[in-house]
Amino acid sequence: MSATADHHVTLITRVGCHLCEDASAVLEKLRAELGFGYDELDVDADRDRRNEYSDRVPVILIDGQEHGYWRVEESRFQAALAR
């Protein structure tokens, strides 16, 4: 099992957000290559989540910790999973 398979990635999204759609496509491609756990959460479905992340969606979390927002930087993302 690779080290990346030990990680879980969450994408915080919003309906109708084109950056969210772009980030989701990149993460789905990377998941197919690297094998990490993955899910998506709607920022507007939870008040606390909306208060925390609303102005930065899409937000990428790795193992529950904020990794980045707006765009997936593939090399930086892969480096984070390799740790």
PDB file of N, CA, C and O in Angstrom, chain B, residues numbered from 101:
ATOM      1  N   MET B 101       0.843  -1.178   0.000  1.00  0.00           N
ATOM      2  CA  MET B 101       0.000   0.000   0.000  1.00  0.00           C
ATOM      3  C   MET B 101       0.891   1.244   0.000  1.00  0.00           C
ATOM      4  O   MET B 101       1.845   1.325   0.773  1.00  0.00           O
ATOM      5  N   SER B 102       0.581   2.206  -0.860  1.00  0.00           N
ATOM      6  CA  SER B 102       1.377   3.426  -0.919  1.00  0.00           C
ATOM      7  C   SER B 102       1.012   4.364   0.209  1.00  0.00           C
ATOM      8  O   SER B 102      -0.063   4.258   0.799  1.00  0.00           O
ATOM      9  N   ALA B 103       1.916   5.286   0.507  1.00  0.00           N
ATOM     10  CA  ALA B 103       1.668   6.267   1.565  1.00  0.00           C
ATOM     11  C   ALA B 103       0.452   7.124   1.244  1.00  0.00           C
ATOM     12  O   ALA B 103      -0.261   7.546   2.155  1.00  0.00           O
ATOM     13  N   THR B 104       0.202   7.388  -0.034  1.00  0.00           N
ATOM     14  CA  THR B 104      -0.940   8.231  -0.379  1.00  0.00           C
ATOM     15  C   THR B 104      -2.263   7.564  -0.048  1.00  0.00           C
ATOM     16  O   THR B 104      -3.245   8.255   0.223  1.00  0.00           O
ATOM     17  N   ALA B 105      -2.313   6.244  -0.063  1.00  0.00           N
ATOM     18  CA  ALA B 105      -3.553   5.534   0.248  1.00  0.00           C
ATOM     19  C   ALA B 105      -3.939   5.698   1.715  1.00  0.00           C
ATOM     20  O   ALA B 105      -5.087   5.453   2.083  1.00  0.00           O
ATOM     21  N   ASP B 106      -3.002   6.107   2.543  1.00  0.00           N
ATOM     22  CA  ASP B 106      -3.277   6.322   3.961  1.00  0.00           C
ATOM     23  C   ASP B 106      -3.927   7.673   4.228  1.00  0.00           C
ATOM     24  O   ASP B 106      -4.291   7.960   5.368  1.00  0.00           O
ATOM     25  N   HIS B 107      -4.080   8.498   3.218  1.00  0.00           N
ATOM     26  CA  HIS B 107      -4.622   9.847   3.389  1.00  0.00           C
ATOM     27  C   HIS B 107      -6.062   9.935   2.912  1.00  0.00           C
ATOM     28  O   HIS B 107      -6.501   9.174   2.050  1.00  0.00           O
ATOM     29  N   HIS B 108      -6.791  10.893   3.499  1.00  0.00           N
ATOM     30  CA  HIS B 108      -8.155  11.168   3.062  1.00  0.00           C
ATOM     31  C   HIS B 108      -8.249  12.643   2.677  1.00  0.00           C
ATOM     32  O   HIS B 108      -7.852  13.526   3.438  1.00  0.00           O
ATOM     33  N   VAL B 109      -8.775  12.888   1.497  1.00  0.00           N
ATOM     34  CA  VAL B 109      -8.908  14.242   0.963  1.00  0.00           C
ATOM     35  C   VAL B 109     -10.391  14.603   0.917  1.00  0.00           C
ATOM     36  O   VAL B 109     -11.226  13.813   0.477  1.00  0.00           O
ATOM     37  N   THR B 110     -10.696  15.809   1.380  1.00  0.00           N
ATOM     38  CA  THR B 110     -12.047  16.336   1.316  1.00  0.00           C
ATOM     39  C   THR B 110     -12.022  17.623   0.510  1.00  0.00           C
ATOM     40  O   THR B 110     -11.179  18.490   0.739  1.00  0.00           O
ATOM     41  N   LEU B 111     -12.935  17.746  -0.421  1.00  0.00           N
ATOM     42  CA  LEU B 111     -13.091  18.972  -1.185  1.00  0.00           C
ATOM     43  C   LEU B 111     -14.374  19.645  -0.725  1.00  0.00           C
ATOM     44  O   LEU B 111     -15.455  19.061  -0.813  1.00  0.00           O
ATOM     45  N   ILE B 112     -14.254  20.858  -0.241  1.00  0.00           N
ATOM     46  CA  ILE B 112     -15.426  21.631   0.167  1.00  0.00           C
ATOM     47  C   ILE B 112     -15.846  22.474  -1.031  1.00  0.00           C
ATOM     48  O   ILE B 112     -15.074  23.286  -1.541  1.00  0.00           O
ATOM     49  N   THR B 113     -17.080  22.264  -1.469  1.00  0.00           N
ATOM     50  CA  THR B 113     -17.559  22.819  -2.735  1.00  0.00           C
ATOM     51  C   THR B 113     -18.812  23.667  -2.530  1.00  0.00           C
ATOM     52  O   THR B 113     -19.312  23.820  -1.416  1.00  0.00           O
ATOM     53  N   ARG B 114     -19.293  24.205  -3.631  1.00  0.00           N
ATOM     54  CA  ARG B 114     -20.571  24.924  -3.651  1.00  0.00           C
ATOM     55  C   ARG B 114     -21.230  24.638  -5.000  1.00  0.00           C
ATOM     56  O   ARG B 114     -20.554  24.609  -6.029  1.00  0.00           O
ATOM     57  N   VAL B 115     -22.517  24.433  -4.997  1.00  0.00           N
ATOM     58  CA  VAL B 115     -23.273  24.208  -6.227  1.00  0.00           C
ATOM     59  C   VAL B 115     -23.106  25.428  -7.134  1.00  0.00           C
ATOM     60  O   VAL B 115     -23.241  26.569  -6.694  1.00  0.00           O
ATOM     61  N   GLY B 116     -22.809  25.163  -8.414  1.00  0.00           N
ATOM     62  CA  GLY B 116     -22.680  26.232  -9.389  1.00  0.00           C
ATOM     63  C   GLY B 116     -21.329  26.913  -9.416  1.00  0.00           C
ATOM     64  O   GLY B 116     -21.165  27.915 -10.111  1.00  0.00           O
ATOM     65  N   CYS B 117     -20.358  26.401  -8.681  1.00  0.00           N
ATOM     66  CA  CYS B 117     -19.018  26.997  -8.590  1.00  0.00           C
ATOM     67  C   CYS B 117     -18.107  26.356  -9.634  1.00  0.00           C
ATOM     68  O   CYS B 117     -17.786  25.172  -9.532  1.00  0.00           O
ATOM     69  N   HIS B 118     -17.687  27.132 -10.641  1.00  0.00           N
ATOM     70  CA  HIS B 118     -16.851  26.549 -11.697  1.00  0.00           C
ATOM     71  C   HIS B 118     -15.464  26.164 -11.188  1.00  0.00           C
ATOM     72  O   HIS B 118     -14.885  25.191 -11.671  1.00  0.00           O
ATOM     73  N   LEU B 119     -14.920  26.907 -10.224  1.00  0.00           N
ATOM     74  CA  LEU B 119     -13.624  26.516  -9.649  1.00  0.00           C
ATOM     75  C   LEU B 119     -13.747  25.193  -8.894  1.00  0.00           C
ATOM     76  O   LEU B 119     -12.819  24.385  -8.889  1.00  0.00           O
ATOM     77  N   CYS B 120     -14.895  24.980  -8.260  1.00  0.00           N
ATOM     78  CA  CYS B 120     -15.142  23.718  -7.554  1.00  0.00           C
ATOM     79  C   CYS B 120     -15.174  22.555  -8.538  1.00  0.00           C
ATOM     80  O   CYS B 120     -14.617  21.492  -8.264  1.00  0.00           O
ATOM     81  N   GLU B 121     -15.821  22.751  -9.675  1.00  0.00           N
ATOM     82  CA  GLU B 121     -15.874  21.713 -10.698  1.00  0.00           C
ATOM     83  C   GLU B 121     -14.479  21.393 -11.226  1.00  0.00           C
ATOM     84  O   GLU B 121     -14.137  20.229 -11.437  1.00  0.00           O
ATOM     85  N   ASP B 122     -13.673  22.439 -11.438  1.00  0.00           N
ATOM     86  CA  ASP B 122     -12.297  22.240 -11.902  1.00  0.00           C
ATOM     87  C   ASP B 122     -11.483  21.462 -10.874  1.00  0.00           C
ATOM     88  O   ASP B 122     -10.782  20.512 -11.222  1.00  0.00           O
ATOM     89  N   ALA B 123     -11.578  21.867  -9.601  1.00  0.00           N
ATOM     90  CA  ALA B 123     -10.825  21.202  -8.536  1.00  0.00           C
ATOM     91  C   ALA B 123     -11.258  19.745  -8.400  1.00  0.00           C
ATOM     92  O   ALA B 123     -10.419  18.864  -8.211  1.00  0.00           O
ATOM     93  N   SER B 124     -12.551  19.489  -8.494  1.00  0.00           N
ATOM     94  CA  SER B 124     -13.065  18.127  -8.390  1.00  0.00           C
ATOM     95  C   SER B 124     -12.493  17.253  -9.504  1.00  0.00           C
ATOM     96  O   SER B 124     -12.094  16.116  -9.252  1.00  0.00           O
ATOM     97  N   ALA B 125     -12.450  17.765 -10.715  1.00  0.00           N
ATOM     98  CA  ALA B 125     -11.919  16.990 -11.843  1.00  0.00           C
ATOM     99  C   ALA B 125     -10.440  16.658 -11.630  1.00  0.00           C
ATOM    100  O   ALA B 125     -10.013  15.534 -11.893  1.00  0.00           O
ATOM    101  N   VAL B 126      -9.670  17.617 -11.160  1.00  0.00           N
ATOM    102  CA  VAL B 126      -8.240  17.380 -10.912  1.00  0.00           C
ATOM    103  C   VAL B 126      -8.063  16.349  -9.802  1.00  0.00           C
ATOM    104  O   VAL B 126      -7.246  15.436  -9.928  1.00  0.00           O
ATOM    105  N   LEU B 127      -8.825  16.489  -8.712  1.00  0.00           N
ATOM    106  CA  LEU B 127      -8.689  15.555  -7.593  1.00  0.00           C
ATOM    107  C   LEU B 127      -9.152  14.152  -7.972  1.00  0.00           C
ATOM    108  O   LEU B 127      -8.563  13.170  -7.522  1.00  0.00           O
ATOM    109  N   GLU B 128     -10.186  14.043  -8.782  1.00  0.00           N
ATOM    110  CA  GLU B 128     -10.630  12.715  -9.237  1.00  0.00           C
ATOM    111  C   GLU B 128      -9.535  12.058 -10.081  1.00  0.00           C
ATOM    112  O   GLU B 128      -9.290  10.859  -9.954  1.00  0.00           O
ATOM    113  N   LYS B 129      -8.887  12.830 -10.931  1.00  0.00           N
ATOM    114  CA  LYS B 129      -7.784  12.295 -11.746  1.00  0.00           C
ATOM    115  C   LYS B 129      -6.636  11.832 -10.851  1.00  0.00           C
ATOM    116  O   LYS B 129      -6.087  10.747 -11.042  1.00  0.00           O
ATOM    117  N   LEU B 130      -6.281  12.661  -9.878  1.00  0.00           N
ATOM    118  CA  LEU B 130      -5.186  12.312  -8.964  1.00  0.00           C
ATOM    119  C   LEU B 130      -5.549  11.116  -8.092  1.00  0.00           C
ATOM    120  O   LEU B 130      -4.697  10.280  -7.792  1.00  0.00           O
ATOM    121  N   ARG B 131      -6.801  11.037  -7.689  1.00  0.00           N
ATOM    122  CA  ARG B 131      -7.237   9.891  -6.883  1.00  0.00           C
ATOM    123  C   ARG B 131      -7.090   8.592  -7.672  1.00  0.00           C
ATOM    124  O   ARG B 131      -6.668   7.573  -7.123  1.00  0.00           O
ATOM    125  N   ALA B 132      -7.436   8.628  -8.948  1.00  0.00           N
ATOM    126  CA  ALA B 132      -7.291   7.439  -9.785  1.00  0.00           C
ATOM    127  C   ALA B 132      -5.826   7.021  -9.892  1.00  0.00           C
ATOM    128  O   ALA B 132      -5.515   5.832  -9.958  1.00  0.00           O
ATOM    129  N   GLU B 133      -4.940   7.998  -9.908  1.00  0.00           N
ATOM    130  CA  GLU B 133      -3.505   7.719 -10.008  1.00  0.00           C
ATOM    131  C   GLU B 133      -2.894   7.302  -8.670  1.00  0.00           C
ATOM    132  O   GLU B 133      -2.050   6.407  -8.622  1.00  0.00           O
ATOM    133  N   LEU B 134      -3.324   7.951  -7.585  1.00  0.00           N
ATOM    134  CA  LEU B 134      -2.633   7.809  -6.303  1.00  0.00           C
ATOM    135  C   LEU B 134      -3.376   6.975  -5.261  1.00  0.00           C
ATOM    136  O   LEU B 134      -2.751   6.446  -4.342  1.00  0.00           O
ATOM    137  N   GLY B 135      -4.693   6.850  -5.387  1.00  0.00           N
ATOM    138  CA  GLY B 135      -5.438   5.956  -4.519  1.00  0.00           C
ATOM    139  C   GLY B 135      -5.787   6.457  -3.136  1.00  0.00           C
ATOM    140  O   GLY B 135      -5.947   5.643  -2.226  1.00  0.00           O
ATOM    141  N   PHE B 136      -5.912   7.746  -2.933  1.00  0.00           N
ATOM    142  CA  PHE B 136      -6.306   8.271  -1.616  1.00  0.00           C
ATOM    143  C   PHE B 136      -7.828   8.256  -1.463  1.00  0.00           C
ATOM    144  O   PHE B 136      -8.567   8.227  -2.447  1.00  0.00           O
ATOM    145  N   GLY B 137      -8.276   8.278  -0.203  1.00  0.00           N
ATOM    146  CA  GLY B 137      -9.702   8.398   0.072  1.00  0.00           C
ATOM    147  C   GLY B 137     -10.173   9.792  -0.294  1.00  0.00           C
ATOM    148  O   GLY B 137      -9.400  10.747  -0.218  1.00  0.00           O
ATOM    149  N   TYR B 138     -11.441   9.921  -0.693  1.00  0.00           N
ATOM    150  CA  TYR B 138     -11.906  11.210  -1.198  1.00  0.00           C
ATOM    151  C   TYR B 138     -13.400  11.374  -0.969  1.00  0.00           C
ATOM    152  O   TYR B 138     -14.176  10.433  -1.133  1.00  0.00           O
ATOM    153  N   ASP B 139     -13.790  12.588  -0.585  1.00  0.00           N
ATOM    154  CA  ASP B 139     -15.199  12.941  -0.558  1.00  0.00           C
ATOM    155  C   ASP B 139     -15.350  14.435  -0.783  1.00  0.00           C
ATOM    156  O   ASP B 139     -14.383  15.193  -0.712  1.00  0.00           O
ATOM    157  N   GLU B 140     -16.584  14.843  -1.056  1.00  0.00           N
ATOM    158  CA  GLU B 140     -16.905  16.246  -1.270  1.00  0.00           C
ATOM    159  C   GLU B 140     -18.014  16.644  -0.314  1.00  0.00           C
ATOM    160  O   GLU B 140     -18.941  15.873  -0.063  1.00  0.00           O
ATOM    161  N   LEU B 141     -17.910  17.862   0.219  1.00  0.00           N
ATOM    162  CA  LEU B 141     -18.919  18.406   1.122  1.00  0.00           C
ATOM    163  C   LEU B 141     -19.384  19.753   0.600  1.00  0.00           C
ATOM    164  O   LEU B 141     -18.570  20.570   0.169  1.00  0.00           O
ATOM    165  N   ASP B 142     -20.678  19.987   0.637  1.00  0.00           N
ATOM    166  CA  ASP B 142     -21.253  21.265   0.216  1.00  0.00           C
ATOM    167  C   ASP B 142     -21.081  22.274   1.351  1.00  0.00           C
ATOM    168  O   ASP B 142     -21.546  22.049   2.468  1.00  0.00           O
ATOM    169  N   VAL B 143     -20.422  23.368   1.057  1.00  0.00           N
ATOM    170  CA  VAL B 143     -20.159  24.390   2.072  1.00  0.00           C
ATOM    171  C   VAL B 143     -21.451  24.974   2.640  1.00  0.00           C
ATOM    172  O   VAL B 143     -21.495  25.366   3.806  1.00  0.00           O
ATOM    173  N   ASP B 144     -22.495  25.032   1.824  1.00  0.00           N
ATOM    174  CA  ASP B 144     -23.741  25.653   2.252  1.00  0.00           C
ATOM    175  C   ASP B 144     -24.671  24.717   3.010  1.00  0.00           C
ATOM    176  O   ASP B 144     -25.732  25.139   3.470  1.00  0.00           O
ATOM    177  N   ALA B 145     -24.288  23.451   3.145  1.00  0.00           N
ATOM    178  CA  ALA B 145     -25.138  22.469   3.830  1.00  0.00           C
ATOM    179  C   ALA B 145     -24.964  22.505   5.344  1.00  0.00           C
ATOM    180  O   ALA B 145     -25.729  21.869   6.068  1.00  0.00           O
ATOM    181  N   ASP B 146     -23.974  23.235   5.825  1.00  0.00           N
ATOM    182  CA  ASP B 146     -23.684  23.258   7.257  1.00  0.00           C
ATOM    183  C   ASP B 146     -23.259  24.681   7.655  1.00  0.00           C
ATOM    184  O   ASP B 146     -22.345  25.248   7.055  1.00  0.00           O
ATOM    185  N   ARG B 147     -23.916  25.244   8.651  1.00  0.00           N
ATOM    186  CA  ARG B 147     -23.650  26.634   9.056  1.00  0.00           C
ATOM    187  C   ARG B 147     -22.197  26.843   9.471  1.00  0.00           C
ATOM    188  O   ARG B 147     -21.578  27.821   9.051  1.00  0.00           O
ATOM    189  N   ASP B 148     -21.641  25.954  10.282  1.00  0.00           N
ATOM    190  CA  ASP B 148     -20.250  26.109  10.725  1.00  0.00           C
ATOM    191  C   ASP B 148     -19.285  26.024   9.540  1.00  0.00           C
ATOM    192  O   ASP B 148     -18.332  26.799   9.453  1.00  0.00           O
ATOM    193  N   ARG B 149     -19.534  25.091   8.643  1.00  0.00           N
ATOM    194  CA  ARG B 149     -18.680  24.960   7.465  1.00  0.00           C
ATOM    195  C   ARG B 149     -18.770  26.214   6.597  1.00  0.00           C
ATOM    196  O   ARG B 149     -17.757  26.700   6.094  1.00  0.00           O
ATOM    197  N   ARG B 150     -19.980  26.732   6.424  1.00  0.00           N
ATOM    198  CA  ARG B 150     -20.173  27.953   5.631  1.00  0.00           C
ATOM    199  C   ARG B 150     -19.439  29.127   6.277  1.00  0.00           C
ATOM    200  O   ARG B 150     -18.783  29.902   5.581  1.00  0.00           O
ATOM    201  N   ASN B 151     -19.542  29.267   7.590  1.00  0.00           N
ATOM    202  CA  ASN B 151     -18.853  30.353   8.292  1.00  0.00           C
ATOM    203  C   ASN B 151     -17.339  30.257   8.142  1.00  0.00           C
ATOM    204  O   ASN B 151     -16.657  31.277   8.039  1.00  0.00           O
ATOM    205  N   GLU B 152     -16.818  29.039   8.130  1.00  0.00           N
ATOM    206  CA  GLU B 152     -15.366  28.823   8.057  1.00  0.00           C
ATOM    207  C   GLU B 152     -14.811  28.985   6.646  1.00  0.00           C
ATOM    208  O   GLU B 152     -13.751  29.585   6.466  1.00  0.00           O
ATOM    209  N   TYR B 153     -15.513  28.457   5.645  1.00  0.00           N
ATOM    210  CA  TYR B 153     -14.922  28.306   4.315  1.00  0.00           C
ATOM    211  C   TYR B 153     -15.611  29.064   3.184  1.00  0.00           C
ATOM    212  O   TYR B 153     -15.090  29.073   2.069  1.00  0.00           O
ATOM    213  N   SER B 154     -16.732  29.683   3.415  1.00  0.00           N
ATOM    214  CA  SER B 154     -17.571  30.212   2.339  1.00  0.00           C
ATOM    215  C   SER B 154     -16.850  31.096   1.338  1.00  0.00           C
ATOM    216  O   SER B 154     -17.105  30.990   0.138  1.00  0.00           O
ATOM    217  N   ASP B 155     -15.967  31.955   1.790  1.00  0.00           N
ATOM    218  CA  ASP B 155     -15.313  32.893   0.877  1.00  0.00           C
ATOM    219  C   ASP B 155     -14.096  32.309   0.174  1.00  0.00           C
ATOM    220  O   ASP B 155     -13.435  33.009  -0.593  1.00  0.00           O
ATOM    221  N   ARG B 156     -13.788  31.031   0.423  1.00  0.00           N
ATOM    222  CA  ARG B 156     -12.586  30.429  -0.168  1.00  0.00           C
ATOM    223  C   ARG B 156     -12.852  29.188  -1.001  1.00  0.00           C
ATOM    224  O   ARG B 156     -11.896  28.568  -1.467  1.00  0.00           O
ATOM    225  N   VAL B 157     -14.099  28.793  -1.211  1.00  0.00           N
ATOM    226  CA  VAL B 157     -14.353  27.544  -1.939  1.00  0.00           C
ATOM    227  C   VAL B 157     -13.833  27.616  -3.354  1.00  0.00           C
ATOM    228  O   VAL B 157     -13.865  28.681  -3.970  1.00  0.00           O
ATOM    229  N   PRO B 158     -13.357  26.512  -3.879  1.00  0.00           N
ATOM    230  CA  PRO B 158     -13.217  25.220  -3.223  1.00  0.00           C
ATOM    231  C   PRO B 158     -12.032  25.195  -2.256  1.00  0.00           C
ATOM    232  O   PRO B 158     -11.002  25.828  -2.490  1.00  0.00           O
ATOM    233  N   VAL B 159     -12.205  24.454  -1.175  1.00  0.00           N
ATOM    234  CA  VAL B 159     -11.157  24.281  -0.175  1.00  0.00           C
ATOM    235  C   VAL B 159     -10.772  22.815  -0.144  1.00  0.00           C
ATOM    236  O   VAL B 159     -11.638  21.940  -0.119  1.00  0.00           O
ATOM    237  N   ILE B 160      -9.465  22.543  -0.146  1.00  0.00           N
ATOM    238  CA  ILE B 160      -8.953  21.174  -0.108  1.00  0.00           C
ATOM    239  C   ILE B 160      -8.447  20.883   1.291  1.00  0.00           C
ATOM    240  O   ILE B 160      -7.605  21.608   1.822  1.00  0.00           O
ATOM    241  N   LEU B 161      -8.967  19.816   1.884  1.00  0.00           N
ATOM    242  CA  LEU B 161      -8.493  19.350   3.188  1.00  0.00           C
ATOM    243  C   LEU B 161      -7.780  18.020   2.987  1.00  0.00           C
ATOM    244  O   LEU B 161      -8.258  17.155   2.253  1.00  0.00           O
ATOM    245  N   ILE B 162      -6.651  17.864   3.633  1.00  0.00           N
ATOM    246  CA  ILE B 162      -5.964  16.578   3.653  1.00  0.00           C
ATOM    247  C   ILE B 162      -5.962  16.110   5.092  1.00  0.00           C
ATOM    248  O   ILE B 162      -5.406  16.772   5.968  1.00  0.00           O
ATOM    249  N   ASP B 163      -6.582  14.973   5.335  1.00  0.00           N
ATOM    250  CA  ASP B 163      -6.703  14.415   6.684  1.00  0.00           C
ATOM    251  C   ASP B 163      -7.279  15.441   7.653  1.00  0.00           C
ATOM    252  O   ASP B 163      -6.843  15.547   8.799  1.00  0.00           O
ATOM    253  N   GLY B 164      -8.273  16.198   7.170  1.00  0.00           N
ATOM    254  CA  GLY B 164      -8.976  17.162   8.012  1.00  0.00           C
ATOM    255  C   GLY B 164      -8.286  18.497   8.192  1.00  0.00           C
ATOM    256  O   GLY B 164      -8.843  19.391   8.830  1.00  0.00           O
ATOM    257  N   GLN B 165      -7.096  18.659   7.652  1.00  0.00           N
ATOM    258  CA  GLN B 165      -6.339  19.900   7.770  1.00  0.00           C
ATOM    259  C   GLN B 165      -6.394  20.651   6.449  1.00  0.00           C
ATOM    260  O   GLN B 165      -6.244  20.059   5.380  1.00  0.00           O
ATOM    261  N   GLU B 166      -6.610  21.961   6.533  1.00  0.00           N
ATOM    262  CA  GLU B 166      -6.674  22.744   5.310  1.00  0.00           C
ATOM    263  C   GLU B 166      -5.340  22.718   4.576  1.00  0.00           C
ATOM    264  O   GLU B 166      -4.292  23.025   5.145  1.00  0.00           O
ATOM    265  N   HIS B 167      -5.401  22.347   3.310  1.00  0.00           N
ATOM    266  CA  HIS B 167      -4.210  22.290   2.463  1.00  0.00           C
ATOM    267  C   HIS B 167      -4.154  23.481   1.513  1.00  0.00           C
ATOM    268  O   HIS B 167      -3.080  24.036   1.284  1.00  0.00           O
ATOM    269  N   GLY B 168      -5.282  23.874   0.965  1.00  0.00           N
ATOM    270  CA  GLY B 168      -5.301  24.972   0.020  1.00  0.00           C
ATOM    271  C   GLY B 168      -6.713  25.292  -0.407  1.00  0.00           C
ATOM    272  O   GLY B 168      -7.670  24.639   0.008  1.00  0.00           O
ATOM    273  N   TYR B 169      -6.831  26.314  -1.247  1.00  0.00           N
ATOM    274  CA  TYR B 169      -8.141  26.718  -1.727  1.00  0.00           C
ATOM    275  C   TYR B 169      -8.024  27.349  -3.109  1.00  0.00           C
ATOM    276  O   TYR B 169      -6.943  27.738  -3.550  1.00  0.00           O
ATOM    277  N   TRP B 170      -9.165  27.439  -3.772  1.00  0.00           N
ATOM    278  CA  TRP B 170      -9.365  27.978  -5.119  1.00  0.00           C
ATOM    279  C   TRP B 170      -8.834  27.085  -6.223  1.00  0.00           C
ATOM    280  O   TRP B 170      -9.575  26.808  -7.166  1.00  0.00           O
ATOM    281  N   ARG B 171      -7.604  26.622  -6.164  1.00  0.00           N
ATOM    282  CA  ARG B 171      -7.041  25.784  -7.223  1.00  0.00           C
ATOM    283  C   ARG B 171      -6.204  24.656  -6.610  1.00  0.00           C
ATOM    284  O   ARG B 171      -5.617  24.815  -5.539  1.00  0.00           O
ATOM    285  N   VAL B 172      -6.159  23.526  -7.302  1.00  0.00           N
ATOM    286  CA  VAL B 172      -5.310  22.417  -6.874  1.00  0.00           C
ATOM    287  C   VAL B 172      -3.944  22.609  -7.532  1.00  0.00           C
ATOM    288  O   VAL B 172      -3.828  22.600  -8.757  1.00  0.00           O
ATOM    289  N   GLU B 173      -2.923  22.780  -6.714  1.00  0.00           N
ATOM    290  CA  GLU B 173      -1.547  22.831  -7.214  1.00  0.00           C
ATOM    291  C   GLU B 173      -1.031  21.393  -7.148  1.00  0.00           C
ATOM    292  O   GLU B 173      -0.657  20.906  -6.081  1.00  0.00           O
ATOM    293  N   GLU B 174      -1.015  20.726  -8.293  1.00  0.00           N
ATOM    294  CA  GLU B 174      -0.771  19.287  -8.315  1.00  0.00           C
ATOM    295  C   GLU B 174       0.541  18.876  -7.663  1.00  0.00           C
ATOM    296  O   GLU B 174       0.550  17.934  -6.871  1.00  0.00           O
ATOM    297  N   SER B 175       1.635  19.539  -7.962  1.00  0.00           N
ATOM    298  CA  SER B 175       2.924  19.126  -7.388  1.00  0.00           C
ATOM    299  C   SER B 175       2.943  19.336  -5.877  1.00  0.00           C
ATOM    300  O   SER B 175       3.469  18.498  -5.144  1.00  0.00           O
ATOM    301  N   ARG B 176       2.381  20.433  -5.411  1.00  0.00           N
ATOM    302  CA  ARG B 176       2.321  20.698  -3.968  1.00  0.00           C
ATOM    303  C   ARG B 176       1.406  19.683  -3.270  1.00  0.00           C
ATOM    304  O   ARG B 176       1.712  19.207  -2.177  1.00  0.00           O
ATOM    305  N   PHE B 177       0.285  19.361  -3.916  1.00  0.00           N
ATOM    306  CA  PHE B 177      -0.648  18.383  -3.384  1.00  0.00           C
ATOM    307  C   PHE B 177       0.000  17.017  -3.271  1.00  0.00           C
ATOM    308  O   PHE B 177      -0.116  16.362  -2.236  1.00  0.00           O
ATOM    309  N   GLN B 178       0.687  16.574  -4.329  1.00  0.00           N
ATOM    310  CA  GLN B 178       1.346  15.277  -4.303  1.00  0.00           C
ATOM    311  C   GLN B 178       2.455  15.236  -3.248  1.00  0.00           C
ATOM    312  O   GLN B 178       2.646  14.209  -2.596  1.00  0.00           O
ATOM    313  N   ALA B 179       3.178  16.325  -3.075  1.00  0.00           N
ATOM    314  CA  ALA B 179       4.210  16.380  -2.042  1.00  0.00           C
ATOM    315  C   ALA B 179       3.609  16.245  -0.655  1.00  0.00           C
ATOM    316  O   ALA B 179       4.183  15.589   0.214  1.00  0.00           O
ATOM    317  N   ALA B 180       2.458  16.863  -0.445  1.00  0.00           N
ATOM    318  CA  ALA B 180       1.790  16.773   0.860  1.00  0.00           C
ATOM    319  C   ALA B 180       1.360  15.341   1.153  1.00  0.00           C
ATOM    320  O   ALA B 180       1.460  14.890   2.294  1.00  0.00           O
ATOM    321  N   LEU B 181       0.884  14.623   0.143  1.00  0.00           N
ATOM    322  CA  LEU B 181       0.459  13.240   0.346  1.00  0.00           C
ATOM    323  C   LEU B 181       1.650  12.310   0.565  1.00  0.00           C
ATOM    324  O   LEU B 181       1.505  11.259   1.191  1.00  0.00           O
ATOM    325  N   ALA B 182       2.806  12.676   0.067  1.00  0.00           N
ATOM    326  CA  ALA B 182       3.994  11.828   0.212  1.00  0.00           C
ATOM    327  C   ALA B 182       4.598  11.902   1.606  1.00  0.00           C
ATOM    328  O   ALA B 182       5.448  11.084   1.958  1.00  0.00           O
ATOM    329  N   ARG B 183       4.172  12.868   2.397  1.00  0.00           N
ATOM    330  CA  ARG B 183       4.726  13.016   3.753  1.00  0.00           C
ATOM    331  C   ARG B 183       4.235  11.946   4.680  1.00  0.00           C
ATOM    332  O   ARG B 183       4.605  11.928   5.854  1.00  0.00           O
TER     333      ARG B 183
END
